Amino acid sequence: MRIVFFTMASALTLAACTATTAQAREGQSTEPTLERSSVQPQQAGDSYYTSAAASVAKRAGADYAPKAKNVILFVGDGMGVSTVTAGRIYAGQQKGLDGESYRLTMETLPYSAFSKTYSHDAQVADSASTATAMMSGVKTRSRTLGLRQGVAYSNCASAEGQGTDSIFELAEAAGLSTGIVSTARITHATPAATYSEAANRDWEDDTEVQDSGCTDIARQLVDWGNGDGFEVILGGGRESFLPASVADPETGEPAGRRADGENLIDAWLAEPGERTYIYDQAGFDATDFASDQKIMGLFQPSHMQYSLDRGEDIAGEPSLAEMTKAAITRLSRSDEGYVLLVEGGRVDHGHHATNAARALGDTAALDEAVAAALDMTDADETLVIVTADHSHTMTIAGYSSRNNDILGKAAYGPGGLVRADDGKPYTTLGYANGNTGCKPGAETCVREDITDVDTTDKDYHQQALIFQGSETHAGEDVPVFASGPGSELVRGVIEQNEIFHVMGRASGLVSYDAED
């Protein structure tokens, strides 16, 4: 990793003096600015990087000074505009309130924007390239992680010279604490973009990498040599860290996928300092997060459970809000500040399965985590950003009457079902594609009559127009909500990789040339 350090104390002092003078003229109160070493990352010459940096610099203005001691980035994987709208109605109705006028916590944040999610080579992007945009400030090729546009998918050698420094790596270099929380595997696309570089996002363990010559993502996490490493790691995916020779602590079955026979969890525990590994609710409840120990929690062999299914696992697992509170408790021990990622990873998986109930359940769970974070942090020193990496093909239709169940059939009122031209009812929520449509090769395709089907059941899968083994992402812009110092830079229609530069400027972690 090639990093160049610049001392910011004098620049910040000048910026503070300029800001103080301007505020004095306008009769405003002054606010303290950070004195923090800034870093110019190795991707600073990338064309996407420089363009996004210039756009954010224009919004910031010449007198901008960083004030965000902490940064928390919430990512609802696949949480596009239709998901936020349906999630709002769902959450309100679950509370017995008027869903249409209900407001999610994320919607109460004072600044917002739309983010353009295309990747370097795709109109409709995947989670790896979009996460890289947010974590490192560049757009790259879909299905690649932490690398610039010059990489070739699944070509290990092409990664040479295409590396990036994520906002988490820059934070560690500056002495801040860092953490990642996800309901997906911790080696999955979004969390992996904080620490890994991979020409193929599926290289989560050595069985996937095979003879490519590259290092798998799980090993990259354990060997992550930035600062003193992550202070807290909470999510799923322990199978990528363990060999099959180890019994899973919950199931008793072979625990892992690793072919090299190595137990990477033991390797992580053997690193310097006090460390704790946990894998279930009991271990989570027994862990002192208000201590200086480093904590890794991997609560499932693969992804964690959907929010609607929590409690069905014998050993149990913490909710996203509980993990968020634990992470903030641990990271807040740092006097220097922290950077934290919180991902609601399974919103995406619910959509891929055309299972709107679980997708919306996890959207509501992410919003509860946002509320928990806002309650625990100081709005004057913590930048909070809530966004999505991409959207999905779910739509909301049918002219339903006010307060109609968002998971129900489209209806004008009690008993007044909206019927399509085939005479059959349909749900308010549907998908443009997915595995519940007419299968290829069928001589006739007749849409199922759902008159007597309980579409509000969490196991119901909404109908799709076009048959696809897995429902796909969608390419429209996604919302960005923000609060705290630097949130004023989140406005208008922005490129997704500008989110990195908002975090970098607000925190003072990224050094920018005067002309940017």
N, C-alpha and C positions, 0 to 999 in steps of 0.2 A: 504494500500500500504506500503510495507516494503522497505525502502530506506536507504542505508548507505552512508554517506558523507565522502569524503576524501579531505583534503586541497591540492590543486595542485600547489600553488604558488612556493614552493621550488622545486618541481619536474620540473615545467616548467622553472624555472630559470636555473636549471642544464642543462635541454635540450637545452635551448637557448644558454647557454655558450658553450656547446659541438658543437651545430650547428654553432655558431659564429666562433669557432676555426677551424672547418673543412672548412667553407667558406673562412676564411682568408687564409688557406693553398692553397685553389684552386683559390684564387683571385676573389671570388664571393662577391656580395653585401649581407649584412645581412638583414633579414626581422624580424619585431617584432613578438613575439609569444604571445598568450593569457595568461592572468592570470585569471583563471576561476575555480570555484569549480567543481570537477567532481563527478559523482555519479555511484555507482555500483547498477544496477537494480536488482529487486528481481528474475529475471529469469537467473541470471548470472551462475547458476549451471546447467542449461539445456544443454543437450548434443549437440543439434543443435547450441545453442548460443556459447558454448566454441569452437566448431570446426570452426565456421565462424570467431570468434574473432581471432583464431590462424592463419587462412589463411590471414586475413587482416594485422595482426601484422607482418607476414613474408614479405609481400610486403612493409610495412611501414619502416621496419628496426629499429635498436636499437636507432637511434638518432632522430626519428620522433618527431616533436613538432606541436601541433595544431595551425592553423592560421585562421580558418574560423570563422569570427565573426558571419556570417549569413549562413543559409542553406535554399535553396529552392528545394523541390522535386516535379518535374512534373511527373504525371502518366497519360499516355494515356491508359484508360481502354480498353484492348483488342487490343492494338496497336502493333501487332507482326511485323515480318520482312516484310511479304507481304504487310501489311498495310502501313508501312513506305515507301516501294518502290512505291506502287500505289499512296500513298498520295503525294510523291515527284512529280510524273508525273502529278497528278491531279492539285496540286498547281501551278506548272509551266505552265501548259496549261491554267489554269484559268487566268493567268497573260499575256497570249499571247506569252509565251516563249517556248523554247524547253524543254518539260517536262522531257525527259530522262536524260539530263545533268544538270537539275535544282538541286539546293541543298536546302533542308529545313534548317532553322536556327539551328535546333537541330543537324543536320549532320555536322555543322561547328565546333562543340565543339571539343576540342583537344584530349580528351581521350574517349575511348569506350570499351565496353566489351559485352559479351553475358551472360545473366542471366538464370539460370536453375530454372524453375517455379514449379516443382512438390511440392506437399504438403506432410505432414506426411503420409497420407493414400490414396493419389490419384496421378496417373500418369499425368492426366490432371486436373489441379486444378481450383478452383473458386476464385472470387475476395476477399473474406473474408480472407482465409488462406494466400493468396499471399500478401495482404496488411499487414496482421499481421507480415509476414516475414520481410517486409521492415521497418515497424514502430517499431518493438520490437526485431528483431534479432533472432527469432526462427521460425522453421517450425512447423505447427500445423495441426489439422484435418480440412479438407474442411468444409465449411459452419459454421465455428466458428470464433469468433472475439476476439483478444486480450488475448487469453488463450494459454497455452502450450499443448503439445501432450497428456497429461493425461486426458484431458477433453473428455467427451462422448457427441456426438451431441444431442442437444435438452434436455440434462439432466442438470437441474439447479444445483442440489447438487454436480455434478461431477466437477464443476468449483472451488470448494473450494481447495485452495492451488495451483492452476494452473494459477494464475494471472501473468501479466507482467507490466512493466513500459515502455510506449512508449517513443520515442525520444521527443515527445511533452510534456509529463509529466516531463521528465528530464529537458527539457528546462525551463519550468515554475518553477521547483524547484530551478534552478540556477538563476532565475531572468530575463530570457529572455522574449521577447514577442512572441506570437504564433498566427497563423492564419490558417484557412482552407477555401479553395475555391473549388467548384465543380459545374459542370453542372448537376450532379445527385442530388437526395435527399441527404441532409446533414447527414441523418441517414443511408444512403446506405453503402455498404461494405467498400469501400476504405476510405472515410472520417471518417466513424465510427471507423476504426481501430486506429485512432489517440487518441481516448478518451474513448472507451467503451470496456467492457468485456462481451461477450454473448456466451452462448453455442449454440445459434441459431441466425444466422445473420438476420433472418426475424423478430426478436423481436423488430421491430422499434417503436412500440407503445404498449400501454397496452392491446389492443384488440388481439394482436398477442401473447403476453406473457401469457394471461389468468391466470390460477391458478398455473403456474409453480413455483411461489415463487421468480422469478428473477425480476430485475428492467429493464424496457424497455429502449431502446437505446436513445430515445429522452429525457427521464428524466435523463439519465446518463449525457447527454450533459449539460443540464441546471444545474444539481447538481455537475458538474465536479469541484472537490475541489483542483485542483492543482495550486499552486501559486495564482495569481489573475484571472485565467481563460483566455480563448481566447480573444485576443484584437479584432479580426475580424472574422466573420463567414459569408460566402456568398455562396449561392447555392439555391437548391430547397427543397421541402418537408415540407411545413408548415402544411400539414394535420396531421402529427404525433404529432404536438405540440398543436393542438386545438381540442376542442370538437365539435360535430355536432351542438350544440346549438348556435355556433358563425357563423355569416354570413361571407363568404369569401369576402375580400375587392375588389376583381376583378370580380368574377362571381356572387356574391349575393347569391349563393347556400350555403348549409351547409358546413362549412369550414373544419371540421376535422373528425378524426377517433376515438378520445379518448373516452373511455367509462367511465372514472373516473370523467368526467365533468370538469377537470382542464384545464386552459389556461396556458400552459407552457411558452408561449411568455411573458405574463404578469408576470409570476414568474421570468423569466430571467431579465426583465426590473426592477423588484423590488430589484434586488441585488445591493450592494453598488456601488457607482460611477456613473458618467454620462453615460447613455446608450441610443442608438437609434436603433429602429427597422424599417426596410424599406421592401417594398414588390413589388415595380415596378420601372420603369425607372425614373419616375419623382422624386421619393424619393431618388433613387441612385444619380441623378444629383444634388439634393439639399443638399446632405450630405457632411459635411466637413471632409474628411478623414485625413486631416493634422491637426488633433486635438487629444486630449487624451481620447476622448470618446470611449467606446466599441460599436461595430456596429454588428448587426445581420441583414442580408438581406436574406429573403426566398422568391424567386421570382415566385414560382409556388406551387400549392398544392402538386404535385408530382415532377417529374423530370423537369428541365428547357427545353426549346425548343432546337431542333437541330439548329445548326448554319444556315443551309439553310432555316429554317422556321422562323428565328427571324424577328420581325416586323409584324407578322400576329396576335400577341396578342394585344388587344386594349390598354392595359396598358403598354405593352412593358417591356423589361428586358435588362440588360447590357450584353455585350459579355464577353467571357472568358478573352480576353485581357484587357477589361475595368475593370473587377473585379480584375484581377491580379495587374494592376497598382494601383488600389485603395488600395488593401491589402498591397502592398509594401510601398505606401505612409504612411499608418497608422503605420505599423510595424517599419518603419525606424526612427520613433520618439524615439525608445528605444536606449539608449546609450550602453546597454549591448548586443544588437544583437537580432536576431529573428530566428525562424524556421517556415517555411511556406510550406503547401501542396497545390498544384494546380492540380486538376484532370479534364481531359477531359473525363467525365464519359459516354458520349453518343456515343463515337466511338463504344463501346461494344454493345449498343442497336441497332445501325444501322446494325451491323453484325448479331446479333441474328435474325433480320428480313430479312436477305439476301438482305439488301438495301445498296449497296456499296456507292451510291452517298452521302447519309447522313453520313455514317461512314467516308468517305474521307473528306467531308465538315468539320466534327468535328476534324479530324486529322489536317487539315489546320488551323483551329481555335486555336487548342492547340499550333501549331507552332508559330502563331502570338503572343500568350501569352508568349512563350519562348523569342521571339524577344523583346517584351516589357520589360520583366524582365532584360534581358541583357543590354538594353539601360539605365535602371534605377539604376543598381547596379555597384559596384566597383569590378572588376574581381580579385583584390588583397585581398578582404575580404569576398567574397560571393561564397560559393560552390553551384553550380547549377547542379542538376542531372535530366536527362530526361529519362524515361524508361516506361515500360508497366508492368502490373501485369500478363498478360498471352496473348496468341495469339488467333486467330480464324481460321476457316477452309477455308478462302478465298484464292484462287489461281490465278495466272496470267499465261495465256497460249495462244497458237494459232499462234505463229510465225508472229505476226502482224508487219507491216512495221513501221519504225520510224515515230513518230508524230501522229500515229493513236490515236484517242480519247480513253483514258484509260477506259471510261465508254461505249465505242462503241462496235460494233461487231468486232471480229477478222478479219483483212483484210490485204492482201498483198499490197494493194494500193487502190487508188480510184476505187470503184466498184468491187474490187477483193476480195469478201468475202471468208473467209476460211469456208469450209463446212465439217461437220462431215460425217461419213459413211452413215448416214440417209439422206444426201443431204441437210440438213438444216444448216443455220449459227448458230454461238454461240458467246457469249460475251467473251472478253478478261478476264474479271473477273468472276469467278464462285465460287460455294461453294460445299464442299464435302457432306454437309448435310444441311437441312433446310426445310422450309414449302412450297417450290416451286417445290418439286419433285413429283414423282408418289405416290399417296396416297395408303395406305394399303387396300387390298381388291379389288382393281380395276382389272377387268378381263383382260383388255389390258392397256398398258401404252405407249402412244405415246407422244414424246416430242413436245412441242409447236413449231410451225414454227414462228420465230421472224423476218422474212425477212422484214416485214413492221412495226415492232414495234420500237418506239423510245427508245432505251435502255439508252440514256443519260438523260432522264427525271428523276428528283429526286425521283419520285414515282415508278420507275421501280425496281422490285425485281429480282435479278439474279437467274438463274436456279440452282437447287441443284441436286446432284447425288442421295442422299438417303433422303427419306421423314422423317422429324423430325418436331414436332410442333414448336420448336425453334432451330435455328442453334446453335451448341455447340462451346465451347472453343476448342482450339487446344493446344497440349502439347510441341511444339518445343520451344527452347530457344528464348528469346526476347532481343532486343538491349538495351544497357545502354549507354547514352552519358553524358559527364561531363566536367565541366570547373571550374576554381577557385581553391583555396587552398584545397588540399585533393583530387582533381580530378585525380591525378597521381595514386591513389590507385584503380582506376577503369580501369582494363585491364585484358585481358585474358577471360577465361570462369569461371564465378563465381557462387556461390550459391546465390539465391535471398536474403537470410537473411544477406549476407555480406554487402548489401547496408546500413543497419542500422549501422553496425560497421564502414563503411567508414564515415558516417555522424557523428557517435559518436566520432571517433578518430580525425577527421578533426576539429570538433568544440570544443573538449576538454570537452564535456558534460559527457562522459562515462569514468569511471575509470577502468583500466585494471591491473591485477596483472603482476608482472615483467616477469613471465614465459609465458604469453600469446603470 
